[in-house]
Amino acid sequence: MKALRIALMALGALALLAALALAFALHAAHASGWALAVIALASLATWVYLSPRFMAWRYIVPGALAAAIFIVFPMAYTLGISFTNYSGEHLLSFERATNVLLERGEGDGRSMAFALEALANGQHRLDFIGDDGKHYASAPFKLGDAVRLPLLDEPAGKEAPATDLRALTADVPALRRITALLPDGSEMRLLSLRRFAVERPAYVRVGDDALRATRDGATLTTDHAQGWWRRADGTPVTPGFRATVGIANYRSIFTEARFYQPFARVFAWTVAFASLNTLFTFTIGLLLAVALNWPALKGRPGYRIALFLPYAVPAFISIPVFRGLFNENLGEINLVLFQLFGVRPGWFSDATLARSMVLIVNTWLGYPYMMILCMGLIKAIPDELYEASSLVGAGPLMNLWRITLPLIGRPMAPLLVASFASNFNNLTLVALLTNGAPDYLDTAVPVGATDLLASYTYRIAFQDSGQHYALACAIASIVFLIVATLAVANLRLFKVGQSAR
Amino acid sequence: MAVVAPPNQRWRVIAVHAALIVFVVLTMLPLLMILSISLRPGNFAGGSLIPKALTLDHWKLALGMSVLGPDGKWEAPPFPVLQWIANSMKVAFVSAAVALLLSVTSAYAFARMRFRGKGLTLDALLLLQMFPSVLALVAIYALFDRIGDWVPWLGLNSHWSLVLAYSGGIAQYVWLIKGYFESLPVELEEAAAVDGATPLVAFVRVLLPLAGPILAVVFVLAFLSAMIEYPIASVLLHEESQLTLAVGSRLFLFNQRYLWGDFAATAILAGLPLTLLFLFTQRWLVSGLSAGAVKG
């Protein structure tokens, strides 16, 4: 036991050191806010582990910390991103975007022919001939190093030695690392296999929030509200940077037609999908559970396993299986339908058919769960109730309505809400089955008839070329609100179900 | 149940049997079709449920072996399926171990200790479970993108990032283990405490040895949930050699490259062990999911 204690202490010390190292690395990377957060968390954890008052928390902190960092923090971060313009156009921080501009070079139109001369001692020399006939040459240098070579005037008239272009091609990577300095101070870099070109920085910093364009002397100023460096006439210069834009994303979702129309369609379908699916799976599951709890029926264990099977097959296998079976031209389902009825329904091109298919597949996936839950609950109903009802001549339907449903209703309620909530966000189903297809043709962002809110945000962020991360986060935050309402409702129902017993 | 059997009982039983059989056949049909497709030559629909000619080509490709095509050329496996399976197993094993470690300690404190904020924390855990990570995918992506700037082996495209991302979802397991601990008599640890054992000693020496079954179940559940997780893995992993099976398996069915037969063989190869494992543990899973509702 002593060994265990020492091992745990060592582990704790190690974790503390790791946290400090992380904080230091963060600080070095100019993310002092994050560094402070890490130190705060680490000291909180240390306090918990040293003070006897927090005996119980010692056992909880690791799990709670994991949940806090990888569940709670991403949710808060999602909300945070939704107030920014984070997207493909505004990927970098202000500092990084500014540095990209400052490091950008441009030619000023001057370039000159060059020749690479191999010297006897393994070193090389560069000779240049300007278009005006002036000659320059570098001192001998070692090819392959990143060097800045000052060039000296050479007497005119000397012909540069001819170079073997094929050999030169192999030297291109080394030549790219060379900066040649003309006597007037301008810098030249490799332009092509035959020429070096004068290159100068495209932008020079002239103030905290001002850059000057070298080409035309124009001044660039920052637009922190929208995350751009702008010229005086307002044209933005890429790349943009991340900026806080307040509720702009939410405003676009609710006021701009190109965003609220797809949002409204997707929202309506999401609610319909989650409700219909909960209804279908519960109905089928309940009926099957009632049948499987009927003692007069023989062979019930066999039925039970067969009926449960769809739930046991991993969804990432069964969903693509259906994707293949429903394939319009190559799938087995259309093959059978064509042979029987001469039709090939467009399961992926017609909105209604696609939605029916999504519902069919998800009902197939989900009914066994409801069946198992209902079976457990029905078993707990005392037999005397059914005996009494059969004495007064009630039929099976009457039993279902008057005894079974009312008695399993209360414990089932939170589970039905949970099923609704999880189907509300059933990204895996849509991503693997239809990927939203068929897509609407009249929307600015890619979105389809079977897209749920979750898959809609996924597509906006990760599949659209615009990488609209912030917009996706804004939509996700709205869904969070909906899920939070459902979660609280669920907890209430759960508590009611518990206290009733 | 019924003391008085109604006169039409026999017909009812037959009708229910018939309905159940039709339903079972309908639900099993896709699974049978997949078996037949995996044994049928070619990658396109062939027509009959019972294949006219049998071939093991799809299976060989799934197992990473090259096959001789009809045109006399050797055909290499389209995807590194075995590599994907190995990736999935690695991620699932490590994250199951992490989940077990994190949840069993928390569950002990929740089951056996009295402290301020206990009810609140338990409620919070229950609420968190309802929030799906699919809504925070952008934030998770951005988080690991940043982490990768400082610690490359924890960044995007690494399996450790996936393990970390999964380590937060332990609420369900905490509740499951807590319920089991509460079913064990507290007197055992009290006796140990009388003998001078600290809570840590009582936990490790008395409670843990008794909790073997539930620990195994939680491990298998965490393992399975990591094996089948799609959204987070699809966002964090991009390189073909790094993919998990759940992400890789969607690459088989694109209209430009439709590998129906190869997919079928892979599906059975990967799906069958997971299905059996799940069938084996589903009893505990379901009782855990409905624990609050059924047992109270």
Chai-1 contact restraints between the chains, C-beta under 6 A:
chainA,res_idxA,chainB,res_idxB,connection_type,confidence,min_distance_angstrom,max_distance_angstrom,comment,restraint_id
A,M1,B,V201,contact,1.0,0.0,6.0,A-B,restraint_1
A,A25,B,W150,contact,1.0,0.0,6.0,A-B,restraint_2
A,A56,B,A109,contact,1.0,0.0,6.0,A-B,restraint_3
A,A56,B,M113,contact,1.0,0.0,6.0,A-B,restraint_4
A,A56,B,F115,contact,1.0,0.0,6.0,A-B,restraint_5
A,Y59,B,T105,contact,1.0,0.0,6.0,A-B,restraint_6
A,Y59,B,Y108,contact,1.0,0.0,6.0,A-B,restraint_7
A,Y59,B,A109,contact,1.0,0.0,6.0,A-B,restraint_8
A,I60,B,S106,contact,1.0,0.0,6.0,A-B,restraint_9
A,I60,B,A109,contact,1.0,0.0,6.0,A-B,restraint_10
A,P62,B,L102,contact,1.0,0.0,6.0,A-B,restraint_11
A,G63,B,L102,contact,1.0,0.0,6.0,A-B,restraint_12
A,G63,B,S106,contact,1.0,0.0,6.0,A-B,restraint_13
A,G63,B,I170,contact,1.0,0.0,6.0,A-B,restraint_14
A,A66,B,L102,contact,1.0,0.0,6.0,A-B,restraint_15
A,A66,B,S167,contact,1.0,0.0,6.0,A-B,restraint_16
A,A66,B,G168,contact,1.0,0.0,6.0,A-B,restraint_17
A,A67,B,G168,contact,1.0,0.0,6.0,A-B,restraint_18
A,F70,B,A165,contact,1.0,0.0,6.0,A-B,restraint_19
A,F70,B,G168,contact,1.0,0.0,6.0,A-B,restraint_20
A,I71,B,L128,contact,1.0,0.0,6.0,A-B,restraint_21
A,I71,B,G168,contact,1.0,0.0,6.0,A-B,restraint_22
A,P74,B,A136,contact,1.0,0.0,6.0,A-B,restraint_23
A,P74,B,A139,contact,1.0,0.0,6.0,A-B,restraint_24
A,P74,B,I140,contact,1.0,0.0,6.0,A-B,restraint_25
A,M75,B,A136,contact,1.0,0.0,6.0,A-B,restraint_26
A,Y77,B,A139,contact,1.0,0.0,6.0,A-B,restraint_27
A,T78,B,A136,contact,1.0,0.0,6.0,A-B,restraint_28
A,T78,B,A139,contact,1.0,0.0,6.0,A-B,restraint_29
A,A291,B,V16,contact,1.0,0.0,6.0,A-B,restraint_30
A,P295,B,M1,contact,1.0,0.0,6.0,A-B,restraint_31
A,A296,B,V13,contact,1.0,0.0,6.0,A-B,restraint_32
A,Y303,B,L20,contact,1.0,0.0,6.0,A-B,restraint_33
A,A306,B,V24,contact,1.0,0.0,6.0,A-B,restraint_34
A,P310,B,T27,contact,1.0,0.0,6.0,A-B,restraint_35
A,A312,B,T275,contact,1.0,0.0,6.0,A-B,restraint_36
A,A312,B,F278,contact,1.0,0.0,6.0,A-B,restraint_37
A,A312,B,L279,contact,1.0,0.0,6.0,A-B,restraint_38
A,V313,B,G271,contact,1.0,0.0,6.0,A-B,restraint_39
A,V313,B,T275,contact,1.0,0.0,6.0,A-B,restraint_40
A,P314,B,I228,contact,1.0,0.0,6.0,A-B,restraint_41
A,P314,B,G271,contact,1.0,0.0,6.0,A-B,restraint_42
A,P314,B,L274,contact,1.0,0.0,6.0,A-B,restraint_43
A,F316,B,I228,contact,1.0,0.0,6.0,A-B,restraint_44
A,F316,B,Y230,contact,1.0,0.0,6.0,A-B,restraint_45
A,F316,B,A246,contact,1.0,0.0,6.0,A-B,restraint_46
A,F316,B,S249,contact,1.0,0.0,6.0,A-B,restraint_47
A,I317,B,A267,contact,1.0,0.0,6.0,A-B,restraint_48
A,I317,B,G271,contact,1.0,0.0,6.0,A-B,restraint_49
A,P320,B,L253,contact,1.0,0.0,6.0,A-B,restraint_50
A,V321,B,P30,contact,1.0,0.0,6.0,A-B,restraint_51
A,V321,B,I34,contact,1.0,0.0,6.0,A-B,restraint_52
A,R323,B,L253,contact,1.0,0.0,6.0,A-B,restraint_53
A,G324,B,L253,contact,1.0,0.0,6.0,A-B,restraint_54
A,G324,B,W260,contact,1.0,0.0,6.0,A-B,restraint_55
A,L325,B,P30,contact,1.0,0.0,6.0,A-B,restraint_56
A,L330,B,F44,contact,1.0,0.0,6.0,A-B,restraint_57
A,L330,B,A45,contact,1.0,0.0,6.0,A-B,restraint_58
A,E332,B,M33,contact,1.0,0.0,6.0,A-B,restraint_59
A,E332,B,A45,contact,1.0,0.0,6.0,A-B,restraint_60
A,L335,B,A45,contact,1.0,0.0,6.0,A-B,restraint_61
A,I372,B,V286,contact,1.0,0.0,6.0,A-B,restraint_62
A,L373,B,S290,contact,1.0,0.0,6.0,A-B,restraint_63
A,G376,B,V294,contact,1.0,0.0,6.0,A-B,restraint_64
A,D383,B,M1,contact,1.0,0.0,6.0,A-B,restraint_65
A,Y386,B,M1,contact,1.0,0.0,6.0,A-B,restraint_66
A,E387,B,V3,contact,1.0,0.0,6.0,A-B,restraint_67
A,S390,B,A2,contact,1.0,0.0,6.0,A-B,restraint_68
A,S390,B,V4,contact,1.0,0.0,6.0,A-B,restraint_69
A,P411,B,A293,contact,1.0,0.0,6.0,A-B,restraint_70
A,A421,B,M130,contact,1.0,0.0,6.0,A-B,restraint_71
A,N425,B,P132,contact,1.0,0.0,6.0,A-B,restraint_72
A,N425,B,V134,contact,1.0,0.0,6.0,A-B,restraint_73
A,L427,B,V134,contact,1.0,0.0,6.0,A-B,restraint_74
A,L427,B,P231,contact,1.0,0.0,6.0,A-B,restraint_75
A,T428,B,Y230,contact,1.0,0.0,6.0,A-B,restraint_76
A,L432,B,R250,contact,1.0,0.0,6.0,A-B,restraint_77
A,A454,B,V134,contact,1.0,0.0,6.0,A-B,restraint_78
A,A461,B,V138,contact,1.0,0.0,6.0,A-B,restraint_79
A,Y469,B,V138,contact,1.0,0.0,6.0,A-B,restraint_80
A,A472,B,V138,contact,1.0,0.0,6.0,A-B,restraint_81
A,C473,B,V138,contact,1.0,0.0,6.0,A-B,restraint_82
A,A476,B,L135,contact,1.0,0.0,6.0,A-B,restraint_83
A,V479,B,L135,contact,1.0,0.0,6.0,A-B,restraint_84
A,F480,B,L135,contact,1.0,0.0,6.0,A-B,restraint_85
A,V483,B,F131,contact,1.0,0.0,6.0,A-B,restraint_86
A,A487,B,L127,contact,1.0,0.0,6.0,A-B,restraint_87
A,A487,B,M130,contact,1.0,0.0,6.0,A-B,restraint_88
A,F494,B,G292,contact,1.0,0.0,6.0,A-B,restraint_89
A,G497,B,A293,contact,1.0,0.0,6.0,A-B,restraint_90
A,Q498,B,G296,contact,1.0,0.0,6.0,A-B,restraint_91
A,R501,B,G296,contact,1.0,0.0,6.0,A-B,restraint_92
